[in-house]
Amino acid sequence: MIEASEGRGERADDVEQRDVVIVGAGVSGLATAHFLRNQGVDGVLLIEGEEQAGGTIQTRQLDGFLFEPGPNSMLDNSPAMKRLIGQLGLDDRVAVAADAAKKRYIVRDGRLQPLPMSPPSLIKSRLFSWGTKLRLAREPFVSAAPADAEETLEQFVLRRLGREFLQYAIDPFVAGTFAGRPEDLCVRTAFRRLWDLEQHHGSLIRGAMQLAKQRKAAAKAAGNASGDEGEIQAGPSGKMLSFEGGLQTLIQSLATPCRENLRTSLAYLGVRRSDFGYRVTSMDVDGAHEIDARVVLLTLPAHTYPSLEFDDINMPLDEIGAIPYPPVTAVFFGYHQRPTEEPLDGFGFLTPRLESRRILGTLWNSVGFPDRAPEGGLAMTTYVGGMRQPENTQWSDEEMVDVVFEELRDLMGIQLRPDVVAVHRWTRAIPQYVMGHRQLMEKVDAAEVEAPGLFIGGNFRGGISLGDCVTRSEELAEQIATFLRD
Ligand SMILES: Cc1cc2nc3c(=O)[nH]c(=O)nc-3n(C[C@H](O)[C@H](O)[C@H](O)COP(=O)(O)OP(=O)(O)OC[C@H]3O[C@@H](n4cnc5c(N)ncnc54)[C@H](O)[C@@H]3O)c2cc1C
C-alpha cells in the first residue's frame, strides 16, 4: 500500500482518516483540490486509477510536434478559469491563439467556407442563403418558448433560426464540441447560455448585444479605458487559450502541490457510510484499501457508475451509467513543411452532416499555437466518429490514416503524406446531455441531500468544457469548505 502522506491520523484499526477524499484526478478533481487549498482545507487525498493525473487532458511530444488527443484549447469565457490561472502563477505561460487562427471554416458543397463572425461578413457569406440571412435578421422577433418547455437543440434552433442555420452552423458546431448531434442534446442543459439568452432577453441576438454592452460598461467602470473586458467573450468569436507546452502545463501546475497526496494507479471501488462519515474502498496491485473521510467527492466519468458500490446510498447508478458517450478517434498529422500553398488562416474546419464526409472536422493546431509544430511545419488533428458516425471508429489505424488523408486531400488540396502520424482512440469520449438529463441531475441532487458530505462532480454535471469544469470545481470547493466548517 502506498504510504499515507503527511502522517494524517491513522486509527488503531489502521484505517487512514482524511477530511476530504477526491476520486479522479482529471481537471475537475485537481482544480477542486486547488480551490480547497485556497479555502484553507489541506491534506486532501486524490485517488486516480491511471498512472498519471490529467484524465482527458494529455499532451504528447512527437518528433518536435505536440499532439493533444483530448482537449487542445479553451474558450476565454470562464472567470473561474481566469482566477485559477492567476492563482497558479500561469499568466505568463498562457498562449492566446494567433490572430491568424481567428476564422473557422465550414464545409459546404465540398469547399471550405468561412463562418461569418460579423453582420457585414454574414451579408457577404456564401455559407448561407439569403433566406437564412433574412431569417437571422428576424430572430429578435421570434417569441420565447415557455420556461418549462423541454426542447432539443434542434427544435430550439429550428424555431429561432431555421433549418439551414441548423444544418450548416449548429450541426457542425455540435460535432466539434460534444461530438454530438443537435437532435439528441437538451438545449437547456447542454447549451445553457443559449437557453438563458432566450429566457432572459427574449432573443439570442438581442441578449448577446445587451450582455456585450453591459460587460463593456462594467470593464470601463473598473478602469479599463478601452472597455475591453479582457476576459469574457461569449460565443465562437471569443479568444481561444492554451499554454506554452500545451494543456499539460495546467495539469502539472495543479498536480505538483498535490504530489504528496495524489495516489495514482489506485482504482476506486465504492463508498459506504461509517462513523467517521464515509468509508472509501479502492484497489491497487497490492489489493483493497480503505480510507475514512468526512467528505467524498467523485469526479468520475458517468459510464463508470454502474460498477461502483454505493452502500446504503440511493444513487441512480444505472441511469447515470446510461448517459451516452460516443467513441471518437483523434488522428494527428505532422508536416515538417507546409503541405499546401493555400493560406491556412483559421482554427480549422468542421463538416456538416449533409456534406456526407467521413470526418467530423480538422484543427490546424499550429496555426493558432505555432509551437505545436517545428518552424515552417504544420500540425493538424482530425476527429472521426462521434454520435454521427460511431461506426467509423472501427477502422484499423491504417484505414483511419488513409481516410483522413483522402478527406484532407479533397478538402484542403493536400497531396503529400504526413511526416508524423498518431492515432488515439477514445472509446467513450464526451457525455451527451440528452433529453431527461436535467431530471436525472435532480435525482443526483436528491441523493447528495440524503448523503451529506458526498458530492458528485465531473463533466456530466454543469458543462463539458474545461471552463465549465473549473467553474464547477470552484463552486464545489466552496460547498465542501462550508460543509467542513459547519
Ligand atoms: C476528444 C476530446 C476533445 C475535447 N476537446 C476539448 C477542448 O478543446 N476544449 C474544452 O474545453 N474541452 C474539451 N473536451 C472536454 C474536456 O476535455 C473534458 O470535459 C474535461 O477534461 C473533463 O475533465 P474531468 O476531470 O471532469 O474528467 P476526466 O478528465 O475524464 O477525469 C476523470 C478521471 O477519473 C479517473 N478514473 C476513472 N475511473 C476511476 C476509478 N474507478 N478510480 C479512480 N480514478 C478513476 C480517470 O482516469 C480520469 O483521470 C474534450 C474532450 C474530449 C474527449
The ligand as a Tripos MOL2 file, in Angstrom:
@<TRIPOS>MOLECULE
LIG
   53    58     1     0     0
SMALL
NO_CHARGES

@<TRIPOS>ATOM
      1 C1        -11.5290   14.2590  -27.7090 C.3       1 LIG1
      2 C2        -11.9110   15.3540  -26.7540 C.ar      1 LIG1
      3 C3        -11.6560   16.6670  -27.0870 C.ar      1 LIG1
      4 C4        -12.0180   17.6980  -26.2080 C.ar      1 LIG1
      5 N1        -11.7130   18.9790  -26.5540 N.ar      1 LIG1
      6 C5        -11.9750   19.9830  -25.6740 C.ar      1 LIG1
      7 C6        -11.4980   21.3010  -25.9400 C.ar      1 LIG1
      8 O1        -10.8070   21.5580  -26.9360 O.2       1 LIG1
      9 N2        -11.8000   22.2830  -25.0440 N.ar      1 LIG1
     10 C7        -12.5210   22.0320  -23.9130 C.ar      1 LIG1
     11 O2        -12.7850   22.9770  -23.1530 O.2       1 LIG1
     12 N3        -12.9410   20.7730  -23.6110 N.ar      1 LIG1
     13 C8        -12.6770   19.7480  -24.4580 C.ar      1 LIG1
     14 N4        -13.0460   18.4650  -24.1450 N.ar      1 LIG1
     15 C9        -13.7940   18.2240  -22.8960 C.3       1 LIG1
     16 C10       -12.8780   18.2130  -21.6610 C.3       1 LIG1
     17 O3        -11.6350   17.6960  -22.0090 O.3       1 LIG1
     18 C11       -13.4640   17.3400  -20.5500 C.3       1 LIG1
     19 O4        -14.8170   17.6390  -20.3180 O.3       1 LIG1
     20 C12       -12.6760   17.5270  -19.2370 C.3       1 LIG1
     21 O5        -11.2970   17.3550  -19.4600 O.3       1 LIG1
     22 C13       -13.2090   16.5400  -18.2070 C.3       1 LIG1
     23 O6        -12.4460   16.5880  -17.0320 O.3       1 LIG1
     24 P1        -12.8850   15.7390  -15.7580 P.3       1 LIG1
     25 O7        -11.8190   15.8950  -14.7410 O.co2     1 LIG1
     26 O8        -14.2700   16.0740  -15.3760 O.co2     1 LIG1
     27 O9        -12.9520   14.2280  -16.2790 O.3       1 LIG1
     28 P2        -11.7910   13.2850  -16.7820 P.3       1 LIG1
     29 O10       -10.7450   14.0470  -17.4820 O.co2     1 LIG1
     30 O11       -12.4780   12.1890  -17.5230 O.co2     1 LIG1
     31 O12       -11.1590   12.7190  -15.4320 O.3       1 LIG1
     32 C14       -11.7420   11.6660  -14.7020 C.3       1 LIG1
     33 C15       -10.6070   10.8980  -14.0290 C.3       1 LIG1
     34 O13       -11.1670    9.8120  -13.2830 O.3       1 LIG1
     35 C16       -10.2740    8.7060  -13.4000 C.3       1 LIG1
     36 N5        -10.9950    7.4750  -13.0660 N.ar      1 LIG1
     37 C17       -11.9560    6.8440  -13.7980 C.ar      1 LIG1
     38 N6        -12.4000    5.7590  -13.1190 N.ar      1 LIG1
     39 C18       -11.7040    5.7020  -11.9370 C.ar      1 LIG1
     40 C19       -11.7410    4.8510  -10.8050 C.ar      1 LIG1
     41 N7        -12.5880    3.8020  -10.6940 N.pl3     1 LIG1
     42 N8        -10.8930    5.1010   -9.7780 N.ar      1 LIG1
     43 C20       -10.0500    6.1750   -9.8160 C.ar      1 LIG1
     44 N9         -9.9830    7.0250  -10.8620 N.ar      1 LIG1
     45 C21       -10.8020    6.7900  -11.9110 C.ar      1 LIG1
     46 C22        -9.8320    8.7790  -14.8420 C.3       1 LIG1
     47 O14        -8.6470    8.0430  -15.0380 O.3       1 LIG1
     48 C23        -9.6380   10.2850  -15.0270 C.3       1 LIG1
     49 O15        -8.3310   10.6870  -14.7170 O.3       1 LIG1
     50 C24       -12.6670   17.4070  -24.9800 C.ar      1 LIG1
     51 C25       -12.8970   16.0640  -24.6310 C.ar      1 LIG1
     52 C26       -12.5060   15.0450  -25.4930 C.ar      1 LIG1
     53 C27       -12.7190   13.6090  -25.0870 C.3       1 LIG1
@<TRIPOS>BOND
     1     1     2 1
     2     2     3 ar
     3     2    52 ar
     4     3     4 ar
     5     4     5 ar
     6     4    50 ar
     7     5     6 ar
     8     6     7 ar
     9     6    13 1
    10     7     8 2
    11     7     9 ar
    12     9    10 ar
    13    10    11 2
    14    10    12 ar
    15    12    13 ar
    16    13    14 ar
    17    14    15 1
    18    14    50 ar
    19    15    16 1
    20    16    17 1
    21    16    18 1
    22    18    19 1
    23    18    20 1
    24    20    21 1
    25    20    22 1
    26    22    23 1
    27    23    24 1
    28    24    25 2
    29    24    26 1
    30    24    27 1
    31    27    28 1
    32    28    29 2
    33    28    30 1
    34    28    31 1
    35    31    32 1
    36    32    33 1
    37    33    34 1
    38    33    48 1
    39    34    35 1
    40    35    36 1
    41    35    46 1
    42    36    37 ar
    43    36    45 ar
    44    37    38 ar
    45    38    39 ar
    46    39    40 ar
    47    39    45 ar
    48    40    41 1
    49    40    42 ar
    50    42    43 ar
    51    43    44 ar
    52    44    45 ar
    53    46    47 1
    54    46    48 1
    55    48    49 1
    56    50    51 ar
    57    51    52 ar
    58    52    53 1
@<TRIPOS>SUBSTRUCTURE
     1 LIG1         1 GROUP 0 **** ****
